[in-house]
Amino acid sequence: MSIKVNYNNMMQRVLGEHGLTDQQLAQSADLCLHAHQVVEQNRGKGMQGWMDSPYNQQDVVARIKEVAKRIQNECETFVVLGIGGSALGPIAVFNALKHLYYNELPRSVRKAPKFYVLDNVDPERISALLDVIDLNTTIFNVITKSGATSETMSQYLVVMDMLNKKFGRKAREHVIATTSESRGNLIKLATEEGYETFYIPDGVGGRFSELCPVGLLPAAVVGIDIEEMLRGAREMDQLCQNNTSIDKNPALAMALLQHLSIKQGKNVSVMMPYADSLKYVADWYCQLWGESLGKEKDVDGNIVNVGQTPLKCLGATDQHILIQLFNEGPYDKVITFLEVANYRTDIFIPAGCDKVPDVNFLCNNTMGTLLSNELYATKYALTKRGRSNFTITLDKVDEYHIGALLYMLQMQTAYIGVMLNINAYNQPGVEGGKNAVYALFGRKGYEAFAEEMKNAPQDVDKYTV
Ligand code: PA5
């Protein structure tokens, strides 16, 4: 496996009092074994259906590839309507694996439709998108597992109204639904209207769904090799499945490092790629980590209010925004660096500044070397000040490594969920907000919630300036 996790900079050996000891790691062997056992016992069961994704999708992959080919031939624009777990994976994978200015490339170079993801209900953004696309040649992929998410379903209603007015019965040819087969509103609408439909398996939750049709269809449409992504995930799964110790299982090692760090009061998990292509992997990770671990109760019903706040950053950009805080602020963070050993392209910094030695030192190097050295230097400075950090190195950014990386982060989340004794797969805190929106809009069945909201303390002028 050409993904490596280097956690030297988590250890007391280099961090001093803020680091972890070999003894702490050794004493956690049973905890790791337990986490591994529980995750394996539940493989494919309940909400761990995502662990089957690398293995059981031959038929659906074949159909996705067929539909993607048709879309590539017939369409100019592909728009995902979705939010949270139904948007972040497609955004992360698209940005990781396609040209960073993909939509600006000529069609002859792209060889596939332009790609947009609408993951908000800001009317200005929706209007702006409608200004730049041609409905005649656009396919909308509505992705919502529950079919109940107000943001996605309102986008769907707006788009369908336009499509119906323009195309009548043929409107349905512009829509692909990705949703639960067994429940929810979108499946009802999809069946009634006859949309092309892909299913999100019951045991695959939103934030664990990139490697099912949620992510695979958009990826295939823009020409990403989804079988390679699944191969990467499969190989990472084998590595994790067959190894119960942190010496061989990188996801288990990362879970333990974070678990021990949380116990030290390090309640912020920073994800900092040194590659623009991986910027949105950090976004995706934020949801995975935040929603999975941020829980009021443990599985036994005890109030624990546990979690580690994820924070997305980008190297080198955020060196000029947040590194001051990371170096000198509270010792409350673990920084995960995402490093790329081989950038897909490099740029030479030419000679020609001999008269200004303070600039000239940059000459005759490459931008890739500069970025790598910035990462090295940042790690050095943080470590010297006792700041916990570890590095995930990808040999390169391609389908195989992205599949493996996302899967590894999902496994890390599964393991730490067991270590923290919480349910990593529910999100009652998200449901609370969703229900409040239903109540505000007077949705049937939410009358009691509306009443409760009405009786909540009202704002008073005293606290408004
Ligand atoms: O991880 C999750 O389950 C959530 O973040 C969902 O992805 C998000 O709320 C969107 O839900 P849905 O796909 O049902 O529209």
Boltz pocket constraint, residues with backbone or C-beta under 6 A from the ligand:
constraints:
  - pocket:
      binder: B
      contacts: [[A, 83], [A, 84], [A, 85], [A, 86], [A, 143], [A, 144], [A, 145], [A, 146], [A, 147], [A, 148], [A, 149], [A, 152], [A, 205], [A, 206], [A, 207], [A, 208], [A, 291], [A, 425], [A, 427], [A, 430]]
      max_distance: 6.0
